[in-house]
Amino acid sequence: MSRLRQGPSAADLQDIPPTSAADWEDAELLVPVDPETWKDFLAFRENRRRSSR
């Protein structure tokens, strides 16, 4: 979970090309996530669902 809170690293951000407002009109947010972080996210989501019941 701490890796999600840290945000993107400098290496993650250097591959992002420049964009304009027109590029974002129908955009989707795509975030590259490694398998370990994805498992952490799924566990976090499941814990939130259980605690909200």
N, CA, C and O of each residue as an XYZ file, in Angstrom:
212
protein
N       0.819     -1.179      0.000
C       0.000      0.000      0.000
C       0.870      1.251      0.000
O       0.498      2.277     -0.571
N       2.018      1.159      0.638
C       2.896      2.332      0.690
C       3.393      2.716     -0.692
O       3.640      3.893     -0.957
N       3.544      1.736     -1.576
C       3.997      2.038     -2.940
C       2.943      2.843     -3.696
O       3.290      3.688     -4.522
N       1.673      2.596     -3.428
C       0.616      3.375     -4.070
C       0.625      4.815     -3.579
O       0.399      5.743     -4.355
N       0.887      4.997     -2.296
C       0.907      6.340     -1.714
C       2.091      7.167     -2.187
O       2.019      8.396     -2.193
N       3.195      6.506     -2.588
C       4.388      7.224     -3.016
C       4.175      7.947     -4.343
O       4.820      8.964     -4.597
N       3.305      7.451     -5.170
C       3.084      8.068     -6.475
C       4.121      7.616     -7.473
O       4.945      6.752     -7.172
N       4.087      8.195     -8.669
C       5.004      7.774     -9.724
C       6.435      8.239     -9.458
O       6.664      9.285     -8.850
N       7.382      7.444     -9.923
C       8.788      7.816     -9.801
C       9.185      8.699    -10.978
O       8.414      8.870    -11.923
N      10.373      9.250    -10.917
C      10.873     10.080    -12.018
C      10.952      9.262    -13.302
O      10.682      9.784    -14.384
N      11.318      7.987    -13.194
C      11.390      7.122    -14.377
C      10.005      6.918    -14.988
O       9.872      6.855    -16.210
N       8.979      6.816    -14.154
C       7.611      6.664    -14.670
C       7.182      7.905    -15.446
O       6.511      7.798    -16.473
N       7.561      9.051    -14.969
C       7.106     10.300    -15.563
C       7.864     10.690    -16.830
O       7.335     11.454    -17.638
N       9.063     10.200    -17.027
C       9.831     10.616    -18.186
C       9.315     10.016    -19.482
O       9.653     10.525    -20.551
N       8.517      8.966    -19.440
C       7.981      8.337    -20.639
C       6.669      8.952    -21.098
O       6.106      8.516    -22.103
N       6.169      9.956    -20.383
C       4.885     10.559    -20.722
C       5.103     11.635    -21.795
O       5.838     12.594    -21.558
N       4.482     11.491    -22.960
C       4.658     12.489    -24.011
C       3.861     13.760    -23.705
O       2.897     13.708    -22.941
N       4.249     14.902    -24.288
C       3.481     16.126    -24.095
C       2.079     15.984    -24.699
O       1.906     15.295    -25.705
N       1.089     16.626    -24.096
C      -0.286     16.526    -24.566
C      -0.937     17.900    -24.631
O      -0.416     18.881    -24.102
N      -2.081     17.945    -25.290
C      -2.873     19.173    -25.362
C      -4.283     18.865    -24.855
O      -4.604     17.708    -24.584
N      -5.119     19.883    -24.725
C      -6.497     19.688    -24.255
C      -7.267     18.752    -25.185
O      -8.102     17.974    -24.724
N      -6.994     18.820    -26.482
C      -7.694     17.951    -27.442
C      -7.381     16.474    -27.193
O      -8.222     15.612    -27.445
N      -6.187     16.182    -26.705
C      -5.810     14.796    -26.424
C      -6.610     14.202    -25.266
O      -6.748     12.983    -25.170
N      -7.134     15.051    -24.390
C      -7.813     14.584    -23.190
C      -9.333     14.567    -23.310
O     -10.008     14.208    -22.345
N      -9.888     14.935    -24.438
C     -11.344     15.003    -24.568
C     -12.022     13.656    -24.314
O     -13.019     13.603    -23.595
N     -11.515     12.594    -24.873
C     -12.091     11.258    -24.680
C     -11.086     10.326    -24.023
O     -11.075      9.127    -24.299
N     -10.257     10.863    -23.170
C      -9.159     10.096    -22.591
C      -9.620      9.185    -21.456
O     -10.610      9.452    -20.774
N      -8.877      8.120    -21.282
C      -9.020      7.234    -20.131
C      -7.732      7.333    -19.337
O      -6.665      7.577    -19.900
N      -7.827      7.148    -18.053
C      -6.639      7.174    -17.213
C      -6.045      5.775    -17.185
O      -6.683      4.842    -16.698
N      -4.841      5.620    -17.695
C      -4.141      4.341    -17.686
C      -2.910      4.481    -16.800
O      -2.042      5.319    -17.043
N      -2.854      3.654    -15.781
C      -1.751      3.710    -14.837
C      -1.019      2.372    -14.875
O      -1.617      1.337    -14.581
N       0.261      2.374    -15.230
C       1.000      1.106    -15.238
C       1.203      0.613    -13.804
O       1.665      1.356    -12.939
N       0.854     -0.641    -13.572
C       0.942     -1.212    -12.229
C       1.585     -2.589    -12.336
O       1.216     -3.391    -13.193
N       2.544     -2.853    -11.465
C       3.161     -4.179    -11.460
C       2.256     -5.159    -10.709
O       1.373     -4.729     -9.967
N       2.460     -6.459    -10.887
C       1.568     -7.463    -10.259
C       1.482     -7.349     -8.741
O       0.408     -7.552     -8.173
N       2.574     -7.033     -8.078
C       2.552     -6.934     -6.611
C       1.676     -5.767     -6.153
O       0.900     -5.899     -5.207
N       1.803     -4.641     -6.821
C       0.991     -3.480     -6.474
C      -0.479     -3.749     -6.765
O      -1.348     -3.323     -6.004
N      -0.766     -4.448     -7.853
C      -2.151     -4.786     -8.202
C      -2.774     -5.663     -7.115
O      -3.927     -5.453     -6.738
N      -2.027     -6.635     -6.613
C      -2.533     -7.489     -5.527
C      -2.808     -6.657     -4.274
O      -3.812     -6.865     -3.592
N      -1.907     -5.711     -3.976
C      -2.113     -4.817     -2.821
C      -3.381     -3.993     -3.005
O      -4.145     -3.806     -2.058
N      -3.604     -3.504     -4.209
C      -4.799     -2.714     -4.489
C      -6.062     -3.545     -4.314
O      -7.028     -3.085     -3.705
N      -6.064     -4.767     -4.843
C      -7.243     -5.628     -4.707
C      -7.530     -5.946     -3.241
O      -8.688     -5.963     -2.824
N      -6.483     -6.198     -2.460
C      -6.661     -6.463     -1.030
C      -7.216     -5.235     -0.319
O      -8.098     -5.360      0.530
N      -6.711     -4.055     -0.652
C      -7.206     -2.812     -0.070
C      -8.680     -2.629     -0.397
O      -9.476     -2.298      0.483
N      -9.048     -2.842     -1.652
C     -10.442     -2.673     -2.080
C     -11.364     -3.647     -1.353
O     -12.455     -3.272     -0.923
N     -10.933     -4.875     -1.217
C     -11.745     -5.876     -0.521
C     -11.903     -5.517      0.954
O     -12.990     -5.667      1.513
N     -10.830     -5.045      1.590
C     -10.918     -4.630      2.996
C     -11.877     -3.461      3.167
O     -12.624     -3.410      4.144
N     -11.862     -2.518      2.224
C     -12.787     -1.388      2.288
C     -14.239     -1.850      2.140
O     -15.128     -1.355      2.833
N     -14.466     -2.788      1.245
C     -15.828     -3.323      1.052
C     -16.317     -4.008      2.331
O     -17.462     -3.825      2.743
N     -15.452     -4.784      2.943
C     -15.857     -5.493      4.172
C     -16.145     -4.518      5.305
O     -17.093     -4.712      6.066
N     -15.331     -3.471      5.421
C     -15.513     -2.533      6.527
C     -16.711     -1.601      6.312
O     -17.205     -1.011      7.272
N     -17.181     -1.462      5.083
C     -18.317     -0.577      4.825
C     -19.672     -1.281      5.028
O     -20.720     -0.639      4.969
N     -19.645     -2.557      5.259
C     -20.906     -3.304      5.456
C     -21.396     -3.194      6.858
O     -22.437     -3.759      7.194
